[in-house]
Amino acid sequence: MFGVVFAPGTSSEEQQKRITQINTLMFENKISAQIVTIVESDIIKGILKLSSESDLLVMGGKTGDFIELLFSKSLVREITEQVECPVLWLKEYEERESFFSSLFKTQKS
């Protein structure tokens, strides 16, 4: 089962676009699975609903910047602590500009 949690403000077009992307990836990789969608104002509540009958939860996404993680509670930690089953976290690779490159970057007018 693939589960997707949408915020209440997510348009039906955006929801359908994401579902189509998942279906395409599943087809390309010869994966057969049911897709379950939940619209929930609190992402953790939505994930808890999806994980209630699961043996393993596989999650992926971006982590915050150092400052963001320093001053706020980590969503990764909250989810890991609250779900009943084990959680496998996959970090999404994100190409970032180096700190030193950003210091010497010319400003556009």
C-alpha positions, 0 to 999 in steps of 0.5 A: 500500500502507498499512502499519501497525506494531503493538506486540506487546501490541496486542490483536486488537480494537485492531488490527481497530479501526485497520484498520477506521478505515483502510478507512473512510477509504479508502472515503470518499476513493475510495482503493484500496490493500492494507493490510499489518500487521506486529507488531514490538517495535521500531517502526523494525524494523517500518517498515524491513520495510514500506519495503524495497520502497518508492519513497516512504514517507509518515509521519505522527504527533505530535512530542514536546514540546521537552524530550522531543526535547531529551533523547532521539533523535527517532524521525523522524530515526532513521526518515529516516536508516535507510530506503532510500527518500525519506520525506515527513513529515506533521505531525498537527495537535494543538490545544494549550493555550498556555503562558500559559493553562496557567500561570493555569489553576485547579487542580481539587480 
